[in-house]
Amino acid sequence: MRRPATFAFLVAVTICANVACDAGPGSAESRRGATAGADDGHERTIRDSATRMLEEGRTIFRYDTFGDETFWGDTLHLHRAIAGEKLGGVGPGVSPPSSA
């Protein structure tokens, strides 16, 4: 029965200590401002790398099929099921409202 109370006490002390450390005059904002000039090159490198990786991820997500187009198209004929009988496919098809 004492373990939950001890655990809760330790969590509360840890939270209070973190809040006290971040709220003082040496907070993250003031430290960041004091070292901004020294880290501009490094920060720019990190920012450029992150931007490049996001762009690569978007390209992969949008255009890379990972080899699945054969499965979805040739094996399952998913495009025909989505089109429906009226458009040369099979079944009722999928309309924009029903796809949401």
N, C-alpha and C positions, 0 to 999 in steps of 0.2 A: 504494500500500500504506500510505502514511503517513496518508492522509485518514481512513480508519476509526478509526485510533488517535487522531488529533487530535480527531475528533468525539466519541469515547467519553470522552476526557479533558475536553472542554468540558462534556459532559452531567454528568459526575461532579462537576465544580467547581460547576456551577449548582445541582445538587441539594444539595450540601454547604452552599452559601451560603444557600439557602432554608431549610434545616433550622436553621442557626445563627441566622438572623434571627427565625424563629418561636419558638425555644426560650428566648430571653433573657428578662430581667425585664420587658421591654416587649412581651410577647407579646400576641396578639390578645385573650385572655381579660381580661388586666389593662387593656388599652386600652378594651375594651368596658365594663368596670365603671366606669372613670373618666369616661366620657362618657354613661353611661346616662341620667342626669337631663336632659341637654341635648337628647337625641334622642327622648325619649318620644313627643312629638307626631308627629314625622316617622315614627318606627317604627310607630306606631299607624296612620297613614295608609297606609303600605306594606302592613301586615298586613291592614287592612280591604279594600284594593284587591285583594290577592291572594286573599282569601277570596271576595270578590264574583266575581272572574274564574273561580275554580274552580267556584262554584255555577252560573254561566252556562254553563260548559263541560259540566258534568254534565247540565244541562237540554237543551242542544243534542244531546249524545251520546245521551241516552235518548229524546227525544221528536221531534226533527227528522228528517224522512225525506229531506231534500234532493231531493225530487221523484222518488225511486226507487221509491216504492210502486206507481206505474203500471207500471214496467218489471218488477219482481219479481212483482207480482200479476196484472196484466192480460196482460202479454206472455208471461211464462214460466210462470205459474200455479204458482209455487213452493209456495204454501200447499196446493195439492192434492197435490203430490208428497210433501210432508212428512206430510200426513194419511194417505195410503195408501188403498188400495181399501176396506179394512174400514170406514173412516170417511167414505166418499163421495169420496175422491180418486182418484189413479191410482198404479199401481205398488205396491211393497211398503211404502212409507212409511218413516218414520224413528222409531225408538224411542229413548227416553232413553239406554239403554246404547250403542246404535249411533251416536249423535250425538257421543259424546265422543272 
